[in-house]
């Protein structure tokens, strides 16, 4: 395999055996000795072709939680894509300066950590600050790609830091003092395909940790999140009440097929950011949340979710409340607040979720997993606390019939602890007020984080507003994302023409074959800072017709310039030697060789959307121009005695590309590109005799 000669080397090893880091000296057989005679061994284990570096031995970490620090040297590479969770981009949220400069290299203290992961493209590690905390790296090497992952497990969440040239440090930390024994440190693999390198590493680590259940391919997408949605957050912030929610939902539903509502922050009985009761604030909701859910569902909403935080509320649970008194054994004082005890929080979440489910809710959005890196960090090993609390939340949700949408949890301690939950926020918040460069970055963050997050969950690209200046880019990117799609429009501002193509009339969003990710030729490019387009791809298989390749092309370059681009359908996995290429916004379709290079250009802030359709018996069924994912309108097709019978999910105009004259529902259609207006949801296409 190209790139197989890639192998990171260890240049130095510091180990804490009894609470202090000691420098070691390499001996034979991978053994490292301290001056006091203590020893540990570095071992490379192969798991499904992936190399996993282990630290074998035992000891106690430092008071700060560090079990070991390793110097790591990388072989020669051409470009690097690092994923870090150190700090949020300064002034990103709520800012208005244009264009926003990203990335910004800042040196920060060792305890600084962000709840979000950010992609960082560079030609060299020298471009990055030395204090960066990096969970994983994708490298372009001489003949392919190499992927490295710091492996979180057994209470520890390691990260790479001090990037310089070809060198890094790997810090193995639990956040607080913790015993250790036989720790995995890092995993790496190479391939001539970047996605193969990433996928093989995640599969091997999941197998090594006995967490195969955490892989997205072992999960299902939640039915409750399968509808076009509306979230109350940026519409009302915390100023919620029943009338606002019900009227707001009714108004947006009149303009777009929204059938999912998420009641966000602002409903709780709280004081000074501390939860006082599982029940809602009755001054805001006199009929209770059950009344809201009932009204929403009577008006046609199919799924309703409720926001909450992992630790009760932003500042935990009010210690003077009846809630605290009732769950005294399930709560613990950590970081200056009262919060669920990782060792015994099950009954707390079960009772809370029972109450939520009894009100008619279908899912919960769990926020502030960041608390594990802050308030819990001094008391519990961070990865172990994550494991225990995720177990409690997911078990309670499953018992109560609720789905889980994970929010603030892009830190490495969470990666392999999403046992059942299958949807995770993929980026920092959508930025309001609107900012063109921040909207571009939001798309950039989500697209590139999907490279790794798609191994574990369906990425949630977060909400957006349909009247954002770049709303069309947001909508098309989310249509291709494969994850949930929801907006946070203020009443009276919704643009139905942006939202309606996202969903069927019943509100369901088309389910795609996989997760939208950057095309292989753009993985190592930075479309925000380089004069290149972002190309996002996915697929949709229609039984009886084959697999359609879907390609979104976005000009998110921070400069205001026109950008040329090209692609070959065959590089996207298009089926057959010849295919039909349809571009959504121009409404043009043509037959091309799958290896033909298609060239075009995008104006500033522009978007193109291509549907690449297979040909069957000289017929290309392109679907409906009323949906961004045009072929999704087709449920399945049959070949019955030479006649193509197309079964539609709902009655809409259908586009066909015909190589020769055929009968469509008994009427002759000449060769070329046509839009048919069927009278029923079964379309019959037959060759002329």
DRENKOL-545280 format. One record per residue (C-alpha): z, x negated, y negated; residue in one letter. Coordinates in steps of 0.001 Angstrom, whole numbers, plus 500000, padded with zeros to 6 digits. Layout:
<sites>
SITE       z       x       y  sese
SITE       Z       X       Y     A
...
</sites>
This chain:
<sites>
SITE       z       x       y  sese
SITE  500000  500000  500000     X
SITE  499160  498625  496544     X
SITE  502192  497308  494753     X
SITE  504201  496690  497939     X
SITE  505078  493221  496668     X
SITE  507200  494804  493945     X
SITE  510856  494138  494648     X
SITE  513619  493912  492044     X
SITE  515902  490929  492509     X
SITE  519622  490646  491830     X
SITE  520506  487794  489504     X
SITE  524293  488172  489267     X
SITE  527040  490397  490624     X
SITE  530413  491362  489173     X
SITE  532718  493436  491378     X
SITE  536064  495132  490770     X
SITE  538247  494878  493854     X
SITE  541658  495437  492283     X
SITE  540966  496932  488861     X
SITE  539351  493893  487204     X
SITE  535716  492811  487243     X
SITE  535298  489418  488930     X
SITE  532217  487274  488915     X
SITE  530922  486507  492393     X
SITE  528950  483689  493928     X
SITE  526114  484356  496352     X
SITE  526698  483119  499884     X
SITE  524658  483612  503044     X
SITE  523637  486975  504498     X
SITE  523861  488830  501199     X
SITE  527587  488115  500898     X
SITE  529078  487652  497419     X
SITE  532408  485855  497080     X
SITE  534975  485773  494271     X
SITE  537116  482773  493381     X
SITE  540093  484591  494937     X
SITE  538295  484911  498275     X
SITE  537397  488625  498083     X
SITE  533914  489471  499264     X
SITE  531329  492228  499219     X
SITE  527825  492330  500627     X
SITE  524541  493550  499167     X
SITE  522342  495203  501744     X
SITE  518860  496685  501495     X
SITE  518381  499735  503688     X
SITE  515007  501316  504326     X
SITE  515027  505135  504325     X
SITE  511646  506773  504906     X
SITE  509952  503679  503495     X
SITE  512158  503541  500388     X
SITE  514437  500564  499776     X
SITE  518034  501474  498908     X
SITE  520306  498695  497699     X
SITE  523929  499128  498824     X
SITE  527191  497435  497894     X
SITE  529184  497158  501114     X
SITE  532912  496615  500892     X
SITE  535809  498404  499246     X
SITE  538049  498205  496245     X
SITE  539284  499917  493096     X
SITE  537271  500191  489896     X
SITE  538455  499102  486486     X
SITE  540509  501518  484402     X
SITE  537241  502495  482685     X
SITE  535748  503345  486072     X
SITE  533417  500380  486630     X
SITE  533141  499283  490257     X
SITE  530377  496728  489798     X
SITE  527805  495324  487378     X
SITE  524613  493779  488684     X
SITE  521956  491798  486888     X
SITE  518550  493100  487983     X
SITE  515249  491346  487397     X
SITE  511949  493177  487646     X
SITE  508626  491614  488670     X
SITE  505771  491692  486174     X
SITE  504877  495135  484823     X
SITE  502355  496389  482285     X
SITE  504043  499469  480876     X
SITE  507338  501263  481368     X
SITE  508493  504864  481121     X
SITE  512279  504919  480949     X
SITE  514482  508009  481065     X
SITE  517734  507614  479138     X
SITE  520781  509803  478438     X
SITE  522459  507780  475686     X
SITE  522179  509686  472408     X
SITE  520255  512574  470883     X
SITE  517501  511552  468459     X
SITE  519268  511289  465070     X
SITE  518509  514239  462794     X
SITE  516267  515889  465375     X
SITE  517936  519298  465623     X
SITE  517696  521331  462456     X
SITE  515907  518584  460534     X
SITE  512764  519035  458468     X
SITE  511480  515530  457659     X
SITE  507836  515071  458661     X
SITE  506687  513409  460737     X
SITE  509853  512781  462701     X
SITE  510089  509220  463973     X
SITE  510665  508979  467722     X
SITE  511952  506981  469504     X
SITE  514626  505548  467233     X
SITE  516303  502437  468590     X
SITE  520031  502566  467874     X
SITE  522834  500423  469202     X
SITE  525789  502639  470147     X
SITE  529146  502203  471835     X
SITE  529524  502069  475587     X
SITE  531164  505499  475754     X
SITE  528321  507272  473938     X
SITE  526431  509656  476227     X
SITE  524064  512587  475722     X
SITE  523863  515699  477915     X
SITE  520070  515378  477753     X
SITE  517600  512929  479210     X
SITE  514805  511591  477003     X
SITE  511555  509867  478040     X
SITE  510786  506573  476329     X
SITE  507338  504979  476700     X
SITE  507026  501257  475972     X
SITE  504976  498205  476796     X
SITE  508163  496181  477219     X
SITE  511873  496739  477679     X
SITE  512291  494578  474571     X
SITE  511392  497655  472490     X
SITE  514578  499428  473583     X
SITE  518163  499003  472334     X
SITE  520437  497060  474643     X
SITE  523019  499873  474795     X
SITE  520571  502388  476285     X
SITE  521789  504173  479439     X
SITE  518784  504613  481743     X
SITE  518939  506719  484890     X
SITE  515461  505853  486167     X
SITE  512292  503951  485331     X
SITE  508630  504354  486186     X
SITE  506691  501108  485885     X
SITE  502984  500411  485894     X
SITE  502673  497253  487972     X
SITE  499750  495057  488971     X
SITE  498120  497406  491473     X
SITE  499996  500667  491151     X
SITE  503359  502090  490195     X
SITE  507004  501382  490942     X
SITE  509868  503819  490532     X
SITE  513556  502888  490345     X
SITE  516463  505323  490458     X
SITE  520136  504488  489936     X
SITE  521751  506449  492789     X
SITE  524682  508737  491870     X
SITE  527168  509413  494669     X
SITE  530797  509276  495857     X
SITE  532178  509835  492381     X
SITE  529964  507233  490690     X
SITE  526981  507755  488369     X
SITE  525328  504353  487868     X
SITE  522888  503599  485069     X
SITE  520690  500731  483927     X
SITE  521420  499167  480549     X
SITE  520769  496022  478460     X
SITE  516988  496197  478838     X
SITE  515324  492944  477841     X
SITE  511967  491636  478989     X
SITE  512075  491981  482764     X
SITE  515872  492180  482999     X
SITE  518417  495001  483189     X
SITE  522044  495462  484071     X
SITE  523081  498109  486569     X
SITE  526528  499500  485705     X
SITE  528203  501371  488557     X
SITE  530747  503661  486925     X
SITE  532831  506724  487724     X
SITE  534098  507168  484149     X
SITE  537713  506744  485240     X
SITE  539513  504535  487752     X
SITE  538450  505370  491292     X
SITE  538509  503744  494699     X
SITE  535152  502821  496170     X
SITE  533714  501998  499576     X
SITE  530096  501209  500538     X
SITE  528246  502446  497481     X
SITE  524490  503003  497123     X
SITE  523314  501324  493940     X
SITE  519609  501832  493365     X
SITE  516511  503016  495210     X
SITE  512937  501959  494624     X
SITE  509457  502490  495999     X
SITE  505889  501608  495094     X
SITE  502615  503456  495405     X
SITE  499139  503583  493919     X
SITE  500075  507108  492811     X
SITE  502937  507582  490317     X
SITE  504009  510946  491721     X
SITE  504114  509622  495264     X
SITE  506441  506830  494113     X
SITE  508795  509301  492407     X
SITE  508715  511864  495199     X
SITE  509372  509384  498016     X
SITE  512400  507952  496207     X
SITE  513982  511353  495578     X
SITE  513335  512520  499143     X
SITE  514783  509329  500597     X
SITE  517895  509408  498400     X
SITE  518480  513096  499194     X
SITE  518252  512258  502887     X
SITE  520530  509215  502515     X
SITE  523161  511305  500691     X
SITE  522782  514211  503120     X
SITE  521738  516380  500153     X
SITE  518266  517427  501283     X
SITE  519197  520944  500172     X
SITE  519109  519709  496573     X
SITE  515325  519154  496661     X
SITE  513250  521809  494913     X
SITE  510954  522141  497917     X
SITE  513953  523457  499888     X
SITE  514740  526157  497316     X
SITE  513189  529357  496018     X
SITE  512454  530361  492461     X
SITE  514947  533052  491333     X
SITE  513463  536550  491175     X
SITE  515659  537336  488166     X
SITE  513921  534610  486125     X
SITE  510422  535680  487087     X
SITE  509869  537912  484039     X
SITE  508785  537132  480495     X
SITE  512066  536995  478618     X
SITE  513818  537221  475286     X
SITE  517020  535324  474430     X
SITE  519336  536354  471609     X
SITE  520328  532832  470529     X
SITE  517965  531861  467690     X
SITE  517432  535529  466865     X
SITE  521077  536225  465984     X
SITE  523024  533015  466734     X
SITE  526630  534134  467419     X
SITE  526355  537262  465254     X
SITE  525825  539606  468185     X
SITE  526562  543272  468651     X
SITE  525256  546014  470902     X
SITE  522887  547532  468349     X
SITE  521240  544209  467555     X
SITE  520624  543376  471204     X
SITE  519310  546789  472238     X
SITE  517163  547318  469138     X
SITE  515875  543743  469218     X
SITE  514818  544067  472840     X
SITE  513150  547422  472212     X
SITE  511171  546001  469299     X
SITE  509847  542943  471102     X
SITE  509038  545021  474206     X
SITE  506794  547193  472047     X
SITE  504682  544119  471230     X
SITE  504728  542128  474482     X
SITE  505579  542707  478169     X
SITE  509096  541267  477880     X
SITE  511239  542479  480809     X
SITE  514049  539908  480880     X
SITE  516859  539631  478342     X
SITE  519401  536818  478061     X
SITE  522563  537627  476094     X
SITE  523544  534242  474707     X
SITE  526625  532891  472907     X
SITE  528595  535313  470732     X
SITE  529830  537941  473218     X
SITE  533138  536407  474359     X
SITE  536723  537198  473524     X
SITE  537657  533818  472081     X
SITE  539657  532115  469374     X
SITE  539003  528648  467964     X
SITE  536378  528072  470637     X
SITE  538782  528923  473482     X
SITE  538221  531689  476010     X
SITE  540958  534331  475982     X
SITE  539610  536854  478491     X
SITE  536777  537436  480952     X
SITE  536039  540660  479102     X
SITE  533741  540862  476091     X
SITE  534752  541179  472441     X
SITE  535230  544955  472129     X
SITE  534948  544876  468352     X
SITE  531340  543767  468776     X
SITE  530671  545790  471923     X
SITE  532687  549037  471870     X
SITE  530974  550309  475047     X
SITE  531315  546934  476697     X
SITE  528522  544750  478025     X
SITE  527933  547266  480795     X
SITE  526711  549637  478114     X
SITE  524204  547066  476839     X
SITE  522886  546349  480330     X
SITE  522560  550048  481056     X
SITE  520644  550682  477814     X
SITE  518350  547703  478391     X
SITE  517495  548703  481941     X
SITE  516941  552330  480932     X
SITE  514419  550992  478412     X
SITE  512498  549060  481091     X
SITE  514201  545657  481223     X
SITE  514138  544388  484804     X
SITE  516573  541476  484575     X
SITE  519522  540719  482287     X
SITE  521386  537427  482067     X
SITE  524630  536327  480446     X
SITE  525398  532974  478868     X
SITE  528694  531154  479500     X
SITE  530050  527630  479653     X
SITE  531211  525659  482660     X
SITE  534634  525021  481112     X
SITE  535306  528597  479958     X
SITE  534156  528226  476365     X
SITE  533304  525227  474190     X
SITE  536981  524267  473859     X
SITE  538040  525540  477271     X
SITE  540541  528329  477980     X
SITE  543184  529438  475479     X
SITE  546491  528168  476990     X
SITE  548393  531038  475340     X
SITE  546159  533757  476762     X
SITE  546806  536115  479661     X
SITE  543743  534560  481263     X
SITE  545459  531170  481349     X
SITE  548604  532742  482740     X
SITE  546674  534549  485478     X
SITE  544826  531428  486604     X
SITE  547461  528786  485993     X
SITE  546869  527207  489439     X
SITE  543092  527097  488940     X
SITE  543149  525442  485513     X
SITE  544024  521904  484470     X
SITE  544702  520071  481208     X
SITE  541844  517606  480627     X
SITE  540683  515867  477484     X
SITE  542930  517961  475265     X
SITE  541832  521329  476623     X
SITE  542585  523696  479470     X
SITE  539610  523968  481839     X
SITE  538761  524888  485454     X
SITE  540279  522459  487943     X
SITE  537451  520863  489982     X
SITE  539685  520866  493072     X
SITE  540537  524581  493015     X
SITE  538278  526491  490623     X
SITE  536637  528812  493166     X
SITE  538756  531909  492537     X
SITE  538402  531478  488745     X
SITE  534600  531609  488945     X
SITE  534513  534261  491671     X
SITE  536638  536661  489633     X
SITE  534675  535922  486461     X
SITE  531313  536412  488171     X
SITE  532492  539586  489917     X
SITE  533263  540994  486483     X
SITE  529831  539946  485196     X
SITE  527987  541354  488191     X
SITE  529911  544629  487953     X
SITE  528492  545072  484456     X
SITE  524977  544957  485899     X
SITE  523919  541392  485059     X
SITE  521426  539613  487330     X
SITE  521934  535957  486412     X
SITE  524148  533601  484430     X
SITE  523092  530755  482183     X
SITE  525724  528038  482652     X
SITE  526052  525739  479648     X
SITE  528137  522722  478585     X
SITE  528076  520777  481836     X
SITE  528368  517999  479248     X
SITE  532126  518581  479486     X
SITE  532091  516489  482667     X
SITE  531079  513442  480626     X
SITE  533625  514152  477910     X
SITE  536753  516230  478564     X
SITE  536892  515607  482335     X
SITE  535854  511957  482193     X
SITE  539286  510389  481807     X
SITE  540819  512406  484634     X
SITE  538181  512814  487340     X
SITE  535422  510596  488760     X
SITE  532431  512074  486989     X
SITE  530099  512581  489942     X
SITE  532901  514002  492112     X
SITE  533927  516468  489385     X
SITE  530289  517498  489077     X
SITE  530047  518043  492820     X
SITE  533182  520180  492990     X
SITE  532397  522341  489967     X
SITE  528783  522917  490985     X
SITE  530011  523942  494430     X
SITE  532436  526415  492871     X
SITE  529908  527888  490433     X
SITE  527072  528178  492942     X
SITE  529274  529603  495693     X
SITE  530727  532197  493301     X
SITE  527272  533142  492047     X
SITE  525933  533520  495579     X
SITE  528908  535632  496660     X
SITE  528487  537896  493632     X
SITE  524704  538219  493840     X
SITE  523943  536275  490650     X
SITE  521278  533628  490062     X
SITE  522104  530471  488073     X
SITE  520181  528900  485203     X
SITE  521627  525427  484504     X
SITE  521635  524205  480929     X
SITE  523253  521028  479553     X
SITE  523069  518952  482723     X
SITE  520463  516197  482553     X
SITE  523066  513471  483186     X
SITE  522697  511647  486525     X
SITE  526016  512901  487945     X
SITE  524400  516338  488327     X
SITE  521110  515343  489971     X
SITE  521989  515859  493637     X
SITE  524676  518494  493070     X
SITE  522342  521431  492410     X
SITE  522751  522597  495992     X
SITE  521289  526087  495646     X
SITE  520509  526629  491986     X
SITE  516866  525876  491383     X
SITE  516220  526074  487626     X
SITE  517444  523456  485129     X
SITE  516829  523000  481413     X
SITE  514388  520143  480976     X
SITE  515085  519023  477421     X
SITE  517203  519126  474312     X
SITE  517178  522448  472440     X
SITE  514126  523948  470806     X
SITE  514487  523112  467119     X
SITE  514988  525776  464453     X
SITE  514040  525839  461583     X
SITE  510480  525107  462608     X
SITE  509177  521577  462342     X
SITE  505681  520605  463498     X
SITE  506651  517149  464730     X
SITE  509795  518440  466458     X
SITE  507741  521116  468215     X
SITE  505390  518391  469426     X
SITE  508339  516333  470651     X
SITE  509829  519344  472416     X
SITE  506614  519636  474440     X
SITE  506607  515874  475036     X
SITE  510228  515817  476249     X
SITE  509710  518720  478646     X
SITE  506402  517491  480037     X
SITE  507585  513978  480857     X
SITE  511047  514955  482086     X
SITE  509230  517234  484529     X
SITE  507964  514110  486301     X
SITE  511383  513559  487888     X
SITE  513188  516886  487374     X
SITE  510509  518702  489390     X
SITE  511826  516909  492477     X
SITE  515101  518831  492204     X
SITE  514419  522044  490298     X
SITE  511922  524117  488360     X
SITE  512134  522775  484801     X
SITE  513174  525308  482162     X
SITE  511292  524391  478984     X
SITE  513806  526395  476905     X
SITE  513025  529270  474567     X
SITE  510600  529170  471656     X
SITE  509528  531520  468862     X
SITE  506143  533197  468902     X
SITE  505743  532655  465138     X
SITE  506330  528908  465283     X
SITE  503323  527111  463694     X
SITE  502705  525558  467131     X
SITE  503506  528735  469088     X
SITE  500179  528626  470949     X
SITE  500907  525122  472215     X
SITE  504383  526224  473302     X
SITE  503022  529307  475077     X
SITE  500238  527551  476989     X
SITE  502503  524664  478008     X
SITE  505078  527107  479374     X
SITE  502400  529123  481151     X
SITE  501513  525919  483010     X
SITE  505111  524739  483474     X
SITE  505829  526767  486596     X
SITE  509296  527575  485250     X
SITE  510827  530515  483389     X
SITE  509231  531647  480130     X
SITE  511277  533244  477366     X
SITE  511308  533471  473586     X
SITE  514023  533828  470963     X
SITE  512193  535807  468285     X
SITE  513938  537396  465361     X
SITE  513226  541137  465187     X
SITE  510071  541995  463275     X
SITE  508400  538599  463651     X
SITE  506985  538682  467197     X
SITE  503300  537816  467640     X
SITE  502205  539874  470594     X
SITE  498845  538100  470846     X
SITE  500682  534858  471675     X
SITE  503052  536390  474244     X
SITE  501016  539064  476042     X
SITE  498751  536605  477934     X
SITE  501879  535048  479490     X
SITE  502677  537970  481819     X
SITE  501399  540936  483748     X
SITE  502002  544388  482329     X
SITE  505178  544717  484393     X
SITE  506515  541573  482727     X
SITE  506172  539255  485697     X
SITE  504924  535767  484905     X
SITE  502279  534322  487251     X
SITE  503846  532131  489923     X
SITE  501984  528847  490280     X
SITE  501816  526480  493235     X
SITE  504013  523834  491683     X
SITE  505399  522405  488467     X
SITE  503318  521512  485434     X
SITE  503285  517733  484924     X
SITE  501237  515170  482968     X
SITE  498004  514171  484685     X
SITE  498082  510839  486435     X
SITE  495935  509158  483794     X
SITE  498408  510148  481047     X
SITE  501722  509486  482820     X
SITE  502164  506061  481235     X
SITE  500772  507040  477829     X
SITE  502762  508340  474857     X
SITE  500791  511277  473368     X
SITE  503198  511570  470435     X
SITE  502858  507981  469200     X
SITE  499480  506992  470652     X
SITE  496162  508551  469701     X
SITE  495735  510245  473070     X
SITE  496044  513841  474217     X
SITE  498700  515240  476508     X
SITE  497106  516637  479658     X
SITE  499284  518982  481703     X
SITE  498163  520112  485157     X
SITE  499165  522644  487775     X
SITE  497476  524690  490502     X
SITE  497209  528262  491698     X
SITE  496103  529196  495206     X
SITE  494528  532615  495636     X
SITE  494299  533646  499309     X
SITE  490673  534088  500288     X
SITE  489294  532271  497236     X
SITE  490986  528878  497380     X
SITE  492914  526682  494972     X
SITE  492282  526709  491231     X
SITE  493069  523628  489168     X
SITE  494681  524375  485807     X
SITE  494560  521918  482918     X
SITE  496117  522220  479487     X
SITE  495078  519668  476861     X
SITE  497279  519312  473773     X
SITE  496992  517317  470582     X
SITE  500646  516513  469913     X
SITE  499911  513193  468202     X
SITE  502280  512797  465253     X
SITE  499352  511835  463027     X
SITE  497029  514522  461687     X
SITE  493872  513377  463496     X
SITE  491123  514657  465767     X
SITE  491316  513153  469263     X
SITE  488563  512830  471859     X
SITE  489315  513150  475560     X
SITE  487660  513545  478944     X
SITE  488490  514533  482512     X
SITE  486863  514921  485902     X
SITE  487576  518082  487926     X
SITE  487769  516001  491114     X
SITE  490627  513957  489664     X
SITE  492600  517206  489383     X
SITE  492061  518023  493066     X
SITE  489270  520531  492494     X
SITE  487896  522031  495712     X
SITE  484255  521433  496662     X
SITE  481427  519271  495354     X
SITE  480592  521824  492687     X
SITE  483040  523924  490680     X
SITE  483088  526297  487733     X
SITE  484885  525065  484621     X
SITE  486056  527757  482225     X
SITE  487689  526948  478883     X
SITE  489954  529762  477785     X
SITE  489771  529601  473985     X
SITE  486027  529053  473646     X
SITE  485290  531509  476451     X
SITE  482652  529197  477940     X
SITE  481959  528609  481627     X
SITE  479594  526275  483435     X
SITE  478956  524857  486864     X
SITE  479532  521120  487197     X
SITE  479736  518436  489841     X
SITE  483406  517830  490602     X
SITE  482954  514140  489719     X
SITE  481212  514827  486412     X
SITE  483039  513624  483329     X
SITE  483697  516470  480926     X
SITE  484129  515331  477335     X
SITE  485570  517170  474361     X
SITE  487823  516736  471357     X
SITE  490855  518447  469859     X
SITE  491605  519030  466214     X
SITE  495162  518305  464993     X
SITE  497727  520572  466714     X
SITE  494963  521984  468911     X
SITE  495029  523136  472524     X
SITE  492405  523641  475204     X
SITE  493019  525403  478510     X
SITE  490720  524846  481478     X
SITE  490489  526914  484661     X
SITE  488595  525060  487386     X
SITE  487446  527589  489961     X
SITE  486093  527046  493459     X
SITE  482729  528514  494432     X
SITE  482581  530913  497383     X
SITE  479112  531958  498589     X
SITE  477711  531175  495164     X
SITE  480370  533220  493369     X
SITE  483091  531890  491089     X
SITE  485841  534452  490450     X
SITE  487419  533290  487186     X
SITE  489939  536093  486721     X
SITE  490789  537794  483442     X
SITE  490626  536400  479915     X
SITE  493641  538594  479090     X
SITE  495976  536110  480841     X
SITE  496345  532382  480162     X
SITE  496447  531877  483940     X
SITE  493206  533809  484378     X
SITE  492913  533821  488212     X
SITE  496486  535127  488618     X
SITE  495139  538673  488264     X
SITE  493616  538310  491737     X
SITE  496075  539117  494502     X
SITE  493793  538056  497347     X
SITE  490192  538254  498528     X
SITE  488525  538986  501849     X
SITE  485144  538121  503298     X
SITE  484065  541270  505148     X
SITE  480646  540968  506783     X
SITE  479306  538777  503990     X
SITE  480838  540891  501247     X
SITE  483550  539373  499024     X
SITE  486259  541983  498493     X
SITE  488558  541036  495605     X
SITE  491939  542754  495376     X
SITE  493436  542769  491876     X
SITE  497125  542870  490955     X
SITE  496315  545177  488061     X
SITE  493230  546649  486441     X
SITE  491807  544224  483867     X
SITE  488353  542868  482915     X
SITE  487202  540228  485420     X
SITE  485035  537190  484723     X
SITE  482501  536085  487327     X
SITE  480128  533152  487517     X
SITE  477117  533934  489711     X
SITE  474658  531406  491082     X
SITE  472285  534188  492126     X
SITE  471880  537911  491656     X
SITE  474441  540006  493507     X
SITE  475690  543557  493695     X
SITE  479061  544056  491981     X
SITE  480511  547406  492983     X
SITE  476986  548508  493789     X
SITE  475400  547426  490505     X
SITE  473080  544443  490274     X
SITE  474267  541444  488227     X
SITE  471951  538566  487328     X
SITE  472895  534876  487700     X
SITE  475193  533484  485014     X
SITE  478540  534179  483413     X
SITE  479643  537821  483252     X
SITE  482647  539918  482361     X
SITE  483000  542960  484597     X
SITE  485078  546042  483781     X
SITE  486034  547407  487201     X
SITE  487061  551036  487664     X
SITE  489633  550257  490336     X
SITE  491685  547324  491609     X
SITE  489252  546503  494403     X
SITE  486057  544683  493428     X
SITE  483205  544301  495926     X
SITE  480629  541545  495541     X
SITE  477638  541515  497872     X
SITE  474508  539389  498020     X
SITE  471190  541132  497491     X
SITE  469147  541593  500648     X
</sites>
